Amino acid sequence: MGSRQSSQQSWLKRSDWQQGIAALEDRASIEVILHCLHESVKHLESDPADTPLRHLEHLLGVIQGHLGCQGIGLFCRNPEWEAAIKLGGRSLGKPDPDWLDQVQRKDSCGFVPDVPATGWGQIASPLRGAMETLHWEVLVVSGRYINEKSLATVALLVQFLEPIGELVSRSCAMKDEVAKLSGLCRHFTDLLHAQSPGQLLELLAEQATSLLGCERATIFIRDSRSGQLIGSPAIGLEGSSLIIPEETGIVGEVVQTGKALIVDDVKSDSRFESLIDTQTGFQTRNILCVPLLEESGNVVGAFECLNKSAGCLTERDRSSLELLARHAAISILQAQAEQELLSRQREMQSEKSSQCELIGESVATQAVRSSVESLCSSRLPVLITGETGTGKETVARALHYRGDRSDRPFIVIDCSHWAEPPELEKQSRFLKELERADNGTLFLDDIDLLACDHQRTILALMEQGRITEAENAKGVAMDVDIRVIAATQSQLMDQVLEGKFLEELYLRLKAVSINLPPLRERPDDIKPLVLHYLEVYRKQAKRKSLTCSPKTLERLVGYSWPGNVRELKNMAERLAFVGSCDEIAPEDIALLCGMEIEGSDASASEGLTEATLEFQQRYIRHAIARSKGNMTAAARLLGLHRSNLYRKMRQLKMAEARQEQE
């Protein structure tokens, strides 16, 4: 500025602003400023996408119109004085840098009456900006009506502009943050559909880079057993995962201390581990790393963002990443728990599938296996027939656990418990059992004993796919998807002719049937069954070794097995848990199991009939002893009904049967 202009300067110090404003008599100026404030707030609400600078530009335009000034602008030192906002073009002119320095240094409103470029008066005032992108601002107003008396008006304007600028800056920052977080919330729905923990980590990393404007993000999970941190995704590394000791580098410190770290220049920080950059070819400039915390506060890992694209990493970035990290920790732990649960479910299904393995080499067993393979994924009902103990439930379980319903319920109903005509309460309990099988398999054991009312319910279920009785657990008709498998040791056609079984239900069930011959008719299965169950129970008994001598196996193959596979399993279990010898001899079976197998010395002097009767008596007494005298439980153990058991005992002339009659 020239000396003439300098000599005519007028000043209003900031410390005197309040006094000057109090003396201000120009009511119109006050109304103008209040109107500008109102317009600024309206614009801020109506256009949330604007930047702070755009809002101030709009506000200065409104002020220019109401003050009647030809030019108005906001100048910043960066490091030279530059116009951040300039309205009026030539009318504002180019303020002298020395003049702006003087205004800034004196912290006062300054007036000059005749600016060389325009010939108009000009006022410059320091404006303490709070915006991150603007520092040391100066407001400049120029126009033909700007004079020394305008100093107080401009001072009043600046007093409003300073807090408005701060509010605008905070509002825009908050709205920008809200927009990011709103998008983040929308993306959280993607996390719910992640197919694996790896995909979940990738989604979280993508959200972090988008939220903070960074080049790369990595989530490190702590493996306490190995003392390592496993990072993913790790672009540029084989396997897309990064494994480092849990004390290593900046990430390691965050994990150890549980506190976030911002490093603006990694090259000047001794904690930075450059080995990863060397391996990947990536050049890290700055790092923001926050801990992943459980609800209890335990550190389970860290969330790292690298290289902010614009500017430096800020405390606001730290707060945003910590918010994301809280959700990330919950999502990761939940995904890990679900993976563990799924893994356990697969193990259990595999275990259940192995438990229903169809053991044997006979032609009959091979035919059963073939039928199971062809029917396991079908929805067709299956009727399994065979003597008691032949393994009908094992076949039913194989049909279920080897099919596409293996992860759904397998519900067993012992129809002997539902043989009586149902009362209302008992009918309701029966229907609840059916509802439990929805989407799974219902196995009806000894279906020939099921009461007729329950038979009608099963028939309606198979025909309509509904539980229609009003007494069902929900009180309304209920659509269900249930596969029905039934088993019987009786001739159902005889039951139909006697009026004890519904013909319609019989016709539906018999469409697909599997017959299990008794064990005596498939001797080729005996040896593999014996060896299989001895090994199963050896493991349960935690024995190192348990085998059968060749002579014992030969005798077992020649045995008639009246109790079929169930009897064989019981024998193997008793030998494993009670026997003391690692190799089983024929006399061990007689001593420990009460079985006199054909060809043993103990039965050589007896006739065949007497030996058979004596064996059956011992076998029944053994079952009663195992059931602690509970005849119903003993009958179930033998695969008989209580009445049939007593009839058999009377035929064998056992004293226990006479005691019951007395």
VENKA-V35627 format. One record per pair of residues at least 4 apart in sequence whose C-alpha atoms are under 7 Angstrom apart, sorted by sequence separation. I is the first residue (numbers start at 1). J is the second residue. If there is no record, write none. Layout:
# VENKA-V35627
i:I j:J
i:I j:J
This chain:
# VENKA-V35627
i:1 j:5
i:2 j:6
i:3 j:7
i:4 j:8
i:5 j:9
i:12 j:16
i:13 j:17
i:16 j:20
i:17 j:21
i:18 j:22
i:19 j:23
i:20 j:24
i:27 j:31
i:28 j:32
i:29 j:33
i:30 j:34
i:31 j:35
i:32 j:36
i:33 j:37
i:34 j:38
i:35 j:39
i:36 j:40
i:37 j:41
i:38 j:42
i:39 j:43
i:40 j:44
i:41 j:45
i:42 j:46
i:43 j:47
i:44 j:48
i:50 j:54
i:51 j:55
i:52 j:56
i:53 j:57
i:54 j:58
i:55 j:59
i:56 j:60
i:57 j:61
i:58 j:62
i:59 j:63
i:60 j:64
i:61 j:65
i:62 j:66
i:63 j:67
i:64 j:68
i:77 j:81
i:78 j:82
i:88 j:92
i:89 j:93
i:96 j:100
i:97 j:101
i:98 j:102
i:99 j:103
i:100 j:104
i:101 j:105
i:102 j:106
i:103 j:107
i:115 j:119
i:142 j:146
i:146 j:150
i:150 j:154
i:151 j:155
i:152 j:156
i:153 j:157
i:154 j:158
i:155 j:159
i:156 j:160
i:157 j:161
i:158 j:162
i:160 j:164
i:161 j:165
i:162 j:166
i:163 j:167
i:164 j:168
i:165 j:169
i:166 j:170
i:167 j:171
i:168 j:172
i:169 j:173
i:170 j:174
i:171 j:175
i:172 j:176
i:173 j:177
i:174 j:178
i:175 j:179
i:176 j:180
i:177 j:181
i:178 j:182
i:179 j:183
i:180 j:184
i:181 j:185
i:182 j:186
i:183 j:187
i:184 j:188
i:190 j:194
i:195 j:199
i:196 j:200
i:197 j:201
i:198 j:202
i:199 j:203
i:200 j:204
i:201 j:205
i:202 j:206
i:203 j:207
i:204 j:208
i:205 j:209
i:206 j:210
i:207 j:211
i:208 j:212
i:209 j:213
i:223 j:227
i:224 j:228
i:237 j:241
i:244 j:248
i:248 j:252
i:249 j:253
i:250 j:254
i:251 j:255
i:252 j:256
i:253 j:257
i:254 j:258
i:265 j:269
i:274 j:278
i:275 j:279
i:276 j:280
i:277 j:281
i:293 j:297
i:294 j:298
i:308 j:312
i:313 j:317
i:314 j:318
i:315 j:319
i:316 j:320
i:317 j:321
i:318 j:322
i:319 j:323
i:320 j:324
i:321 j:325
i:322 j:326
i:323 j:327
i:324 j:328
i:325 j:329
i:326 j:330
i:327 j:331
i:328 j:332
i:329 j:333
i:330 j:334
i:331 j:335
i:332 j:336
i:333 j:337
i:334 j:338
i:335 j:339
i:336 j:340
i:337 j:341
i:338 j:342
i:339 j:343
i:340 j:344
i:341 j:345
i:342 j:346
i:343 j:347
i:344 j:348
i:345 j:349
i:346 j:350
i:347 j:351
i:348 j:352
i:349 j:353
i:350 j:354
i:351 j:355
i:352 j:356
i:353 j:357
i:361 j:365
i:362 j:366
i:363 j:367
i:364 j:368
i:365 j:369
i:366 j:370
i:367 j:371
i:368 j:372
i:369 j:373
i:370 j:374
i:371 j:375
i:372 j:376
i:386 j:390
i:391 j:395
i:392 j:396
i:393 j:397
i:394 j:398
i:395 j:399
i:396 j:400
i:397 j:401
i:398 j:402
i:399 j:403
i:401 j:405
i:402 j:406
i:415 j:419
i:422 j:426
i:423 j:427
i:424 j:428
i:425 j:429
i:426 j:430
i:427 j:431
i:428 j:432
i:429 j:433
i:430 j:434
i:431 j:435
i:432 j:436
i:437 j:441
i:450 j:454
i:451 j:455
i:452 j:456
i:453 j:457
i:454 j:458
i:455 j:459
i:456 j:460
i:457 j:461
i:458 j:462
i:459 j:463
i:460 j:464
i:461 j:465
i:471 j:475
i:472 j:476
i:491 j:495
i:492 j:496
i:493 j:497
i:494 j:498
i:495 j:499
i:496 j:500
i:502 j:506
i:503 j:507
i:504 j:508
i:505 j:509
i:506 j:510
i:507 j:511
i:517 j:521
i:519 j:523
i:525 j:529
i:526 j:530
i:527 j:531
i:528 j:532
i:529 j:533
i:530 j:534
i:531 j:535
i:532 j:536
i:533 j:537
i:534 j:538
i:535 j:539
i:536 j:540
i:537 j:541
i:538 j:542
i:539 j:543
i:548 j:552
i:549 j:553
i:550 j:554
i:551 j:555
i:552 j:556
i:553 j:557
i:554 j:558
i:555 j:559
i:563 j:567
i:564 j:568
i:565 j:569
i:566 j:570
i:567 j:571
i:568 j:572
i:569 j:573
i:570 j:574
i:571 j:575
i:572 j:576
i:573 j:577
i:574 j:578
i:575 j:579
i:584 j:588
i:586 j:590
i:587 j:591
i:588 j:592
i:589 j:593
i:590 j:594
i:596 j:600
i:600 j:604
i:606 j:610
i:607 j:611
i:608 j:612
i:609 j:613
i:610 j:614
i:611 j:615
i:612 j:616
i:613 j:617
i:614 j:618
i:615 j:619
i:616 j:620
i:617 j:621
i:618 j:622
i:619 j:623
i:620 j:624
i:621 j:625
i:622 j:626
i:623 j:627
i:624 j:628
i:625 j:629
i:630 j:634
i:631 j:635
i:632 j:636
i:633 j:637
i:634 j:638
i:635 j:639
i:636 j:640
i:640 j:644
i:641 j:645
i:642 j:646
i:643 j:647
i:644 j:648
i:645 j:649
i:646 j:650
i:647 j:651
i:648 j:652
i:649 j:653
i:650 j:654
i:655 j:659
i:656 j:660
i:657 j:661
i:658 j:662
i:1 j:6
i:12 j:17
i:50 j:55
i:64 j:69
i:76 j:81
i:77 j:82
i:103 j:108
i:114 j:119
i:115 j:120
i:129 j:134
i:194 j:199
i:209 j:214
i:223 j:228
i:235 j:240
i:247 j:252
i:254 j:259
i:277 j:282
i:293 j:298
i:294 j:299
i:308 j:313
i:360 j:365
i:361 j:366
i:400 j:405
i:401 j:406
i:422 j:427
i:437 j:442
i:450 j:455
i:461 j:466
i:470 j:475
i:495 j:500
i:496 j:501
i:538 j:543
i:548 j:553
i:589 j:594
i:590 j:595
i:599 j:604
i:606 j:611
i:624 j:629
i:635 j:640
i:636 j:641
i:640 j:645
i:649 j:654
i:75 j:81
i:76 j:82
i:103 j:109
i:114 j:120
i:115 j:121
i:129 j:135
i:194 j:200
i:209 j:215
i:222 j:228
i:223 j:229
i:234 j:240
i:246 j:252
i:247 j:253
i:254 j:260
i:266 j:272
i:277 j:283
i:293 j:299
i:294 j:300
i:400 j:406
i:460 j:466
i:461 j:467
i:470 j:476
i:495 j:501
i:496 j:502
i:561 j:567
i:589 j:595
i:590 j:596
i:624 j:630
i:627 j:633
i:635 j:641
i:75 j:82
i:76 j:83
i:103 j:110
i:113 j:120
i:114 j:121
i:115 j:122
i:129 j:136
i:209 j:216
i:222 j:229
i:233 j:240
i:234 j:241
i:254 j:261
i:277 j:284
i:292 j:299
i:293 j:300
i:470 j:477
i:496 j:503
i:596 j:603
i:624 j:631
i:627 j:634
i:635 j:642
i:650 j:657
i:64 j:72
i:75 j:83
i:76 j:84
i:113 j:121
i:128 j:136
i:129 j:137
i:209 j:217
i:221 j:229
i:222 j:230
i:232 j:240
i:233 j:241
i:234 j:242
i:291 j:299
i:292 j:300
i:384 j:392
i:469 j:477
i:538 j:546
i:603 j:611
i:649 j:657
i:74 j:83
i:75 j:84
i:112 j:121
i:113 j:122
i:128 j:137
i:191 j:200
i:208 j:217
i:220 j:229
i:221 j:230
i:232 j:241
i:247 j:256
i:292 j:301
i:468 j:477
i:73 j:83
i:74 j:84
i:75 j:85
i:112 j:122
i:127 j:137
i:220 j:230
i:221 j:231
i:231 j:241
i:232 j:242
i:291 j:301
i:292 j:302
i:467 j:477
i:468 j:478
i:624 j:634
i:632 j:642
i:635 j:645
i:44 j:55
i:74 j:85
i:111 j:122
i:112 j:123
i:126 j:137
i:127 j:138
i:220 j:231
i:230 j:241
i:231 j:242
i:291 j:302
i:292 j:303
i:358 j:369
i:466 j:477
i:467 j:478
i:623 j:634
i:631 j:642
i:646 j:657
i:73 j:85
i:74 j:86
i:111 j:123
i:126 j:138
i:127 j:139
i:191 j:203
i:205 j:217
i:219 j:231
i:220 j:232
i:230 j:242
i:231 j:243
i:290 j:302
i:291 j:303
i:466 j:478
i:467 j:479
i:534 j:546
i:73 j:86
i:110 j:123
i:111 j:124
i:125 j:138
i:126 j:139
i:205 j:218
i:218 j:231
i:219 j:232
i:230 j:243
i:289 j:302
i:290 j:303
i:466 j:479
i:72 j:86
i:73 j:87
i:109 j:123
i:110 j:124
i:124 j:138
i:125 j:139
i:218 j:232
i:229 j:243
i:230 j:244
i:289 j:303
i:290 j:304
i:465 j:479
i:466 j:480
i:586 j:600
i:623 j:637
i:72 j:87
i:109 j:124
i:110 j:125
i:124 j:139
i:125 j:140
i:218 j:233
i:228 j:243
i:229 j:244
i:289 j:304
i:465 j:480
i:71 j:87
i:72 j:88
i:81 j:97
i:109 j:125
i:124 j:140
i:218 j:234
i:228 j:244
i:229 j:245
i:288 j:304
i:289 j:305
i:465 j:481
i:71 j:88
i:108 j:125
i:109 j:126
i:123 j:140
i:124 j:141
i:228 j:245
i:229 j:246
i:287 j:304
i:288 j:305
i:575 j:592
i:70 j:88
i:71 j:89
i:108 j:126
i:123 j:141
i:201 j:219
i:227 j:245
i:228 j:246
i:287 j:305
i:288 j:306
i:40 j:59
i:107 j:126
i:122 j:141
i:123 j:142
i:227 j:246
i:266 j:285
i:287 j:306
i:574 j:593
i:596 j:615
i:71 j:91
i:72 j:92
i:122 j:142
i:265 j:285
i:266 j:286
i:286 j:306
i:287 j:307
i:595 j:615
i:70 j:91
i:71 j:92
i:103 j:124
i:121 j:142
i:122 j:143
i:250 j:271
i:265 j:286
i:286 j:307
i:70 j:92
i:103 j:125
i:104 j:126
i:120 j:142
i:121 j:143
i:249 j:271
i:250 j:272
i:264 j:286
i:284 j:306
i:285 j:307
i:303 j:325
i:571 j:593
i:36 j:59
i:103 j:126
i:120 j:143
i:121 j:144
i:184 j:207
i:249 j:272
i:263 j:286
i:264 j:287
i:284 j:307
i:376 j:399
i:93 j:117
i:120 j:144
i:122 j:146
i:249 j:273
i:263 j:287
i:375 j:399
i:376 j:400
i:594 j:618
i:93 j:118
i:121 j:146
i:262 j:287
i:263 j:288
i:594 j:619
i:36 j:62
i:121 j:147
i:262 j:288
i:372 j:398
i:376 j:402
i:377 j:403
i:411 j:437
i:527 j:553
i:36 j:63
i:91 j:118
i:261 j:288
i:262 j:289
i:372 j:399
i:376 j:403
i:377 j:404
i:410 j:437
i:57 j:85
i:261 j:289
i:409 j:437
i:260 j:289
i:261 j:290
i:415 j:444
i:260 j:290
i:288 j:318
i:410 j:440
i:411 j:441
i:412 j:442
i:413 j:443
i:414 j:444
i:415 j:445
i:416 j:446
i:419 j:449
i:421 j:451
i:527 j:557
i:127 j:158
i:180 j:211
i:201 j:232
i:202 j:233
i:259 j:290
i:260 j:291
i:408 j:439
i:409 j:440
i:410 j:441
i:411 j:442
i:412 j:443
i:413 j:444
i:414 j:445
i:415 j:446
i:419 j:450
i:420 j:451
i:526 j:557
i:201 j:233
i:259 j:291
i:290 j:322
i:408 j:440
i:409 j:441
i:410 j:442
i:411 j:443
i:412 j:444
i:413 j:445
i:414 j:446
i:415 j:447
i:418 j:450
i:419 j:451
i:421 j:453
i:129 j:162
i:258 j:291
i:292 j:325
i:293 j:326
i:416 j:449
i:418 j:451
i:552 j:585
i:32 j:66
i:113 j:147
i:128 j:162
i:292 j:326
i:415 j:449
i:416 j:450
i:523 j:557
i:549 j:583
i:552 j:586
i:127 j:162
i:130 j:165
i:131 j:166
i:254 j:289
i:294 j:329
i:405 j:440
i:415 j:450
i:541 j:576
i:547 j:582
i:548 j:583
i:549 j:584
i:617 j:652
i:129 j:165
i:130 j:166
i:254 j:290
i:255 j:291
i:293 j:329
i:533 j:569
i:537 j:573
i:541 j:577
i:546 j:582
i:547 j:583
i:548 j:584
i:549 j:585
i:111 j:148
i:129 j:166
i:254 j:291
i:292 j:329
i:545 j:582
i:546 j:583
i:547 j:584
i:548 j:585
i:131 j:169
i:251 j:289
i:356 j:394
i:530 j:568
i:534 j:572
i:538 j:576
i:559 j:597
i:356 j:395
i:447 j:486
i:533 j:572
i:537 j:576
i:559 j:598
i:613 j:652
i:432 j:472
i:442 j:482
i:447 j:487
i:448 j:488
i:520 j:560
i:558 j:598
i:258 j:299
i:356 j:397
i:357 j:398
i:400 j:441
i:431 j:472
i:432 j:473
i:439 j:480
i:441 j:482
i:442 j:483
i:443 j:484
i:444 j:485
i:445 j:486
i:446 j:487
i:447 j:488
i:520 j:561
i:556 j:597
i:109 j:151
i:356 j:398
i:431 j:473
i:438 j:480
i:439 j:481
i:440 j:482
i:441 j:483
i:442 j:484
i:443 j:485
i:444 j:486
i:445 j:487
i:446 j:488
i:519 j:561
i:530 j:572
i:534 j:576
i:555 j:597
i:237 j:280
i:428 j:471
i:438 j:481
i:439 j:482
i:440 j:483
i:441 j:484
i:442 j:485
i:443 j:486
i:444 j:487
i:445 j:488
i:446 j:489
i:555 j:598
i:236 j:280
i:255 j:299
i:428 j:472
i:438 j:482
i:448 j:492
i:555 j:599
i:353 j:398
i:428 j:473
i:437 j:482
i:519 j:564
i:109 j:155
i:255 j:301
i:459 j:505
i:518 j:564
i:519 j:565
i:255 j:302
i:396 j:443
i:254 j:302
i:264 j:312
i:353 j:401
i:264 j:313
i:353 j:402
i:452 j:501
i:92 j:142
i:251 j:302
i:349 j:401
i:448 j:501
i:349 j:406
i:76 j:134
i:76 j:135
i:77 j:136
i:76 j:136
i:76 j:137
i:75 j:137
i:76 j:138
i:74 j:137
i:75 j:138
i:74 j:138
i:75 j:139
i:74 j:139
i:73 j:139
i:74 j:140
i:73 j:140
i:72 j:140
i:73 j:141
i:72 j:141
i:71 j:141
i:72 j:142
i:71 j:142
i:69 j:141
i:70 j:142
i:71 j:143
i:69 j:142
i:70 j:143
i:69 j:143
i:69 j:145
i:222 j:300
i:221 j:300
i:222 j:301
i:221 j:301
i:220 j:301
i:221 j:302
i:220 j:302
i:219 j:302
i:220 j:303
i:219 j:303
i:218 j:303
i:219 j:304
i:218 j:304
i:217 j:304
i:218 j:305
i:217 j:305
i:216 j:305
i:217 j:306
i:396 j:485
i:216 j:306
i:214 j:305
i:215 j:306
i:214 j:306
i:215 j:307
i:14 j:107
i:214 j:307
i:215 j:308
i:13 j:107
i:14 j:108
i:214 j:308
i:215 j:309
i:1 j:96
i:13 j:108
i:213 j:308
i:214 j:309
i:392 j:487
i:12 j:108
i:13 j:109
i:213 j:309
i:11 j:108
i:12 j:109
i:1 j:99
i:11 j:109
i:12 j:110
i:11 j:110
i:10 j:110
i:11 j:111
i:9 j:110
i:10 j:111
i:388 j:489
i:9 j:111
i:10 j:112
i:381 j:483
i:382 j:484
i:383 j:485
i:384 j:486
i:385 j:487
i:386 j:488
i:387 j:489
i:9 j:112
i:380 j:483
i:381 j:484
i:382 j:485
i:383 j:486
i:384 j:487
i:385 j:488
i:386 j:489
i:8 j:112
i:379 j:483
i:381 j:485
i:382 j:486
i:383 j:487
i:384 j:488
i:385 j:489
i:212 j:317
i:5 j:112
i:5 j:114
i:208 j:321
i:52 j:168
i:52 j:169
i:52 j:172
i:51 j:172
i:29 j:153
i:33 j:157
i:204 j:328
i:383 j:509
i:390 j:516
i:48 j:175
i:382 j:509
i:383 j:510
i:24 j:152
i:381 j:509
i:390 j:518
i:383 j:512
i:384 j:513
i:385 j:514
i:386 j:515
i:390 j:519
i:382 j:512
i:383 j:513
i:384 j:514
i:385 j:515
i:386 j:516
i:21 j:152
i:381 j:512
i:382 j:513
i:383 j:514
i:384 j:515
i:385 j:516
i:386 j:517
i:387 j:518
i:20 j:152
i:17 j:152
i:21 j:156
i:197 j:332
i:10 j:148
i:17 j:155
i:197 j:335
i:12 j:151
i:197 j:336
i:368 j:514
i:362 j:522
i:362 j:524
i:361 j:524
i:362 j:525
i:360 j:524
i:361 j:525
i:360 j:525
i:360 j:528
i:359 j:528
i:360 j:529
i:359 j:529
i:389 j:563
i:390 j:564
i:391 j:565
i:389 j:564
i:390 j:565
i:389 j:565
i:390 j:566
i:389 j:566
i:389 j:639
i:388 j:639
